[in-house]
């Protein structure tokens, strides 16, 4: 009976969430076989998470589709992932008119549904859980498939790394963006309340502060630039419930950390790093006041069973203090890109240190400090971040 999800003035319990997700799963299994990729196109809401969990319970993988994506991108993703079924809402079904696609409308889920003890498919750790499409330099987005083993390992890593689980987590990122998985699975797997913000809330920092105060938000993850603006412009008493602030998606500045320690000295602040291909995160660091004396804020050390190597152009390990490219291995690593064998072979290489393992070539530069923590140094190519989203400039150039 604990609160599981909150959006605006509405909340539902775990019991109701489970029953409704089971209902979605049953409706899906009438139309779709297990192990299929199912589209998920629902506006930010409680129903968005119900649909997501329903797809997983049906033994399928969900492909999040933002309704505001350009039609061309939506069409590409649906055809590239060979999607035959979509979970959506009545007001969005017209987006898929030109596709021969089965649709399950979340609006049709029976509110009185009490489906709790039902026989659902058994899921293997190698089965896909979700697919995230990221910007591609050729002008085509590339799909990153993540297995249950990948995301379970990623989520379990949080239980080891963080001192406290969220009692209430403010989810601000889009579910089409892989950092959202941190808050969703960590919170729902440990019994907290997942508080979903309305879309584009980052344009109204007073509203963000009011939500944190109203729902006693204990944890959140956001861009460092946004967190800094909040700290500088919001009444501190509205943020008193916070216990843990996580920043990711951009480099974390010393100026942000200065403001944080001045404004919320009792709140823990963490810096996380990880590409979509490595299941949300693979390096993290608890920022301490002593870090302010160093040239920059580190991204930290490997987490969640990740193997991190800094290598030169010849795939040799670089010495401490020397710049090298970050390569990631371990249990969080995706098997490669969907339907892109050439790109997979280029970016997911055989490990020079273990022929049975793959390493992902991130394109990010970093160096080790003397104590083994890692400093992020930027990109080796033209990829940039816009509000935390990976964007390949070649992608824009090709489109134009």
N, C-alpha and C positions, 0 to 999 in steps of 0.2 A: 504493500500500500504506500510505499515511499514515492515521492514525485520522481518521475523519470525524465519527462520532457516539459519544457516551458517555452511558449512563444507568445509574445504580447501578453494578453490577459488570460490566456488559456494554458492549462497544465493537464497532464495525464499521469497516472501511476504506472508502475512497472507491470502490474497485473493487466491493465487495459492495453498497454503497449504490446505486451506479449500476445494477447488475444487478437488484436487487430493485425499484427504482423503475421500471425498464423493464418488469418483469414485471407490476407493477400497471397500468402504462399499457396494455400489451397486453390485459389482462383488461378494462380499462375500455372500450377501443375496440371490444370485441365487443358491449358493451351501450349505448354512448353515442357520439354524434357529437362531432366537434371543436366547440369554442366553446360548449359547454354549461356550466352551473354544476353542479358536483358537490359534494355534502355531504362533509365530512370530520369524522367523529366517532370519535375514538380517544383512549383514556386517555394521559396523558403517558408517553412511551416512545420508543424508537428507531423503532418502527413508525409513530408519529405523523408523523415527518419523511419516512419512506419513502412513506407514503400521500400526503403533501402533494406531494412531488416527482413521484410517479407521475401524479397528476392534471395537474400542469403539463406533464409530458412528453406526455400524451395530447392536449395542445392545449386543455385545459379550464381553467376557473377553479375554485378551491376555496373553499368556504364553511365556515369552521371552526365547529363546533358543540360546545360544552362539554357533555359527558354530564350534568353536574350542573345545567344550566339547567332552569328549570321547564318542564314538558311543554308548557304553553301557548305559551311563547316559542319552543321548538323547532318546534312545529307552525306558528306564524306565519312563522318564517324559511323553512321548507321550502316553504310554499305561496306566500309573497311572492316568493321567488327562483325559483319553478317548478322545483324540484329533482326530477329523475326518477331519479337514480342517487346512491348514497351509498357511500363507502369507510368501513368501520367494522370492528369486531371481533365475534366470535361472541357475546360476553357482553353486547353492547349492541344487537344487532339487534332485540330486542323493543321498543326505543324507537320503532321505525318501523313497527310492525305495522299500524297503521290507515292507512298510506299505501300507495298502489300505486307501489312504488318498487323499482328494481333495486338489489341490494346486492352489493358486492365485499368479501369478508371478507379482511382483511389476514392473518388466521391461516392462510388457505389458500395464501399465497404460497409457492411451492416454494423450500425453503432451498438446494437444490442448483442453483437457477436460475443460468444463466450468460449471460443475455440482455444482451449488450453492443452488438453491431453490428446494430441493428434499424432498420427504416424507420419513423420517427415523423413525425407531422404537422409541417409547417412553421408556425411561429407568427408572426403579424404584431405589430408594436409596439402596434397599436390593440386587439388582442385582450385580453380580461380575464384577469388573473392570479389575483385573489382578491376576495372581498367581505367586509367587516367590518360587523357590525350594531352601531350605537351607540344609546344611550338616546334616546328621542323624547319631546318634551313633551306629545304627544297621548295617550300611553299605548302607542303602537305604536313598536317599534324601527325605525330607518331604516338601510337598506343602503347602504354606500359602496363602489361598484365601483372597483377600482384596476387599471389596464392594465399590460401588460409595460413600456411606455415609462415609466410613472410609477415603478414599483419599480426598474427598471434605473437610471433617473436618480437616484433616492434612494440606491441602494447605491453607484453610481459616485461620488456626492458624498462618501461616507465616505473613499474612496481619496484624494481631493483634500484633505480637511479634516484627517484624522488622520495623524500621523507614522508610526504602525505599525499593521499589520493584526494581528488576534488570532491568537496561536498556539493559545490555548484560550479559548473564550468561555463564561461561565456564563449559560445561558438560564433566567431565573426567571419571566418573564411567560408568561401563557397565550397559545396561538397564536390565540385568539379576540380578542386585544388587539393593536393594531397595532404597539406598540413591540417585540413579539417579532420582527418582520420585520428590524429592525436587526441583531440578533445572528445570525439564521438565514442571511440572504443574504450579509451581509458576511463571515461566517466560511466558509461553504461555497463562496463564489466566490473565496476567496483561500487555500484549502488548510489551514485551521485545524481544530481539534477542537471541535465544538459539544457542550458538556457540558450535558445537560438535567437540571434539578433535579426532584425529586419534587414532587407538588402540595402546597401549603400549607407549603413549607419555610421561608417567612418567619417561621413561628411557632417555629422552632428555629435560632437564630443560630449556635449552636455547630456544628450540622450544616453550615450554609452555609460556615463557616470551614474545616471539615475537608475539604469538597469543593474549595475554592479551593487548599488546601495539597496535597491528594492528586493533583489533576489539573493542577497548575501553571497555574492559570487566570491569563491575562494581562489579560483585559478582561471587564468586566461592566457591565450597565445595570440600575439599580434606583431605587426611590423614594428621595428624599433622606432621608426620615424613617427608613427601614429602614437605609440606609447609616450614618446617625449612630449608631443603636443598636448596629450591628456594631462600629464603630470604638471605641465607649465600653465594650464588654463582652467583646471577644475578644482573645486573646493576639496581639500584633502580628506575631510570627514566623509565625503561620499565614497571614498575608496577604502574605508577602514576594514571592510570584510576581507579584503584581499590577503592571501597568504603567499601565493606564488604567482609571479609574472614571468612569462616565457616570451622571449623575442626570437624571431626567425624570419627568413626570407630576404633580409638585407644585412649588410655589415652593421654591427652594433658599435656605436660611437662611445668614446669616453664621456662626451658631454651628456649623453643620455644617462649614463651610469651615475655621473655626478648629481644630476637632478633627482634620480631615483633615490640615492642614499640620503639626500637632503630632505626629500619629501616623504618617502615611505621607508625609513631605516629598518623597520621590523619585517618588511616583506622580502622574501627571497626572490632574487632575479637570476634567470638562467638564459644562456645563449645556446641555441640549437642550430645544427647544420645537417642537411641531408638532401640529396636529389630524390625525385620521385622514384627513380630506378632502384633506390635503396630502401624503399618503404618508410617514408616520412623523415626519419632521422638516423644518423650513424655516428655523429660526434656531438658532444654537449659539454657545457661548462657552467658550474655555479659561480656567478661573478661575486667577488669579494672586494672590499674597499682597497685591499693591497694591489688589486689589478690596475687601479687608477694610476699607480706609479710606473706602470710599464708603458712602452710605446703605443700599444694597442690592446684592445680587449680580445682575448683568445676565443676560438670556437671550442677548444677543449680537447678531450680525449675520446677514444672510441667507446660507444655505448651499444646496448642491445646486440651483443655478440658480433658486432661488426669488426672486420679486419681492414685496417687503414694502412695504405702504403703511400709514401711520397716518393715518386720516381722521376728520373731524368728522361731525356729523349730515347735513351737506350734501354729503358726499363730497369735501370739500376737504382737501388735505394740511395737517396741523397743524404749527405751528412747533416747533423743538427745545424740550424742556422742558414741552410742553403735552400733556395726555392726549388720546389718540385711539384709535379702534377699529382692531385689526389686520385688514387685508385681505391675502390671500395669492393670488398668481398664479404662473405659471411651469410648468415641465415636470412637476412632481410633483403638479399639481392634478387631482383627480378630475373627471369630466365632470358630476357631479351625483348625486342620490340615485336608487336603483333604484325605478322605478314611482311616483315622487313628483314629478310635474312642477311642481306649485304650490310645493312646498317648495324644489325646485331653483331655480326662478326667483326665489324670495325670498332664498335664501342665496348663490347663484352669480350675481352681477350682471355686467352688461357693464362692462368697465373704463372709467372716465371718461377714461383716458389713452391707450387704444388700443381702438377699437371691435371689433377682431378677437379680443380676449382677454377671458377671464372672470376675475373675482376672487371669492374665497370670503370671506364675511363671518363672522369667527370668533366674535364676541361677547366677545372678550378686549380689555381695555384695556391700553395701554402708552404709553410716552413715549420720545423720543430723548434721549440725553445729548449733550453738546457734541461728543464724538468720534464720534457716529453709532451707538454701541451702544444697544441697546434694553433698557429696564427694564419688566418685567411688572407691571401694577397691579391685576389682578383681573378680574372678570366684570361685564358690564352687565346680566345677567339672573340667574335663580335656579339656573343650572347649578352643580353642585359636583363635587368629586373625592373619591371614596372609594377609598383605596389605589390611586390612579392612574386609576381608572375614571371616565369621564364619567357623571354621573347627573343627569338633569333632575328636579327636585323635583316638577314638574307630572306627570311620568310616574308617580311613586309615588302622588300625590294621585288621579290618574285611575283607577289600578288599585284603590285602596281604595274 
